[in-house]
Amino acid sequence: MNVERKCLNIIPIKFCYPLALVVFISLWFPSVESFFRRAGLRWVYILIFSLSLSLSLTPIMKRIALKFKLLDFPSARKIHRHPTPILGGVAVYSAFTFSLLKNFILDPGMKAVLLGATVVFLFSLIDDIKRLSPALRLGVQILAVSLLLKYGVYLVLFPPYLWWGMVVNAVLTYLWVIGIANAFNFLDGMDGLAAGLSGITAFFLGMVAFETNQPYLGWLAVAALGSSVGFLPYNFKIRGDAEIFLGDSGSTFLGFILASIAVKGEWADNNPIVSLTAPLLIFAVMIYDMVHITVSRVLTGKVKSVKEWIAYVGRDHIHHRFESLFRSKKQSVLFIYLISICLGITALLLRSATTKDALILLGQGATILILITFLERAGNRLERRR
């Protein structure tokens, strides 16, 4: 975020675009690519490649969306004030995908992740243009996760050699990936929130992946990081409103990718508790918001089925609740960033942790979220008094 702020404050965005384009073109020279590989900095190459391509493609997608009137219009349940282009997800998807294909780092598991994410992206893009039914959207997400399972990408919390263990692992994989993908989609309701959280989440997943000697997963996370950060200057502006949105295609795609990285990774050596704790902390903000709105909406009767849960659009998410407290959208987004960073830093401590250490850190994370609940309740009371 500091880098992007400097870019926005010191160098106008109109100059960032040609600079990014020049950097992207230079990365195609064999001598440049060879330099990074010989120096053992492939992750830097992937980061710059995805970031510069995302930064270059986003204004192009903005113009295309404006030309064809592919816009998100304001409504009573939305907080933006002007019709806004919604093809940002195309730039993010393209930057992520091409950065991986350019570096030839797709093993069978990663191919399954990219294939499943592509299915989600394409149908979500159609949904952005012409609304699809909640049942169809859920069916597509189930199909995408099924592709992961087919190629052996699934959570291993119970013995997979036992039939019941495999069934439970599969069910948990569906719940995790579909839940996180939709959590990112739900959080894409305030400028910069989903893209920023995606970048933060990808950063910490990458850090833990490299710490645990999983470079392929690290490169996958770095590609997601660069794609998200490259999009952010157009979506989260220090002054003014977003120029373009991710759309469902971008937010759901990023959520699917990041959730799949968490599933594919081994986050601790022979310690399932520690391995589970790391992604729980990194994704804690999304999980917290998802659990909160689900329980609240079910108890109040606002949703009565999974289809209604996917289709429901409300102003009861974590960013709405903090806006009531801070009376500022940007402060709300930055505060949520800080919460996510705080919990992500905690996850970095788990590399050499014991089961006891992991449970203590998980308890610390839960305590932070409880404190956040008190803040939110105070904000809600202030809103009602107004």
Secondary structure as UniProt FT lines:
FT   HELIX           2..10
FT   HELIX           13..26
FT   TURN            27..28
FT   HELIX           30..38
FT   TURN            39..40
FT   HELIX           42..67
FT   TURN            68..69
FT   STRAND          71..72
FT   TURN            76..77
FT   STRAND          84..85
FT   HELIX           88..103
FT   HELIX           108..129
FT   HELIX           134..150
FT   TURN            151..152
FT   TURN            160..161
FT   HELIX           163..187
FT   TURN            188..189
FT   TURN            191..192
FT   HELIX           193..211
FT   TURN            212..213
FT   HELIX           215..235
FT   HELIX           247..264
FT   HELIX           272..282
FT   HELIX           284..299
FT   TURN            300..301
FT   HELIX           306..311
FT   HELIX           318..326
FT   HELIX           329..348
FT   TURN            349..352
FT   HELIX           355..385
//
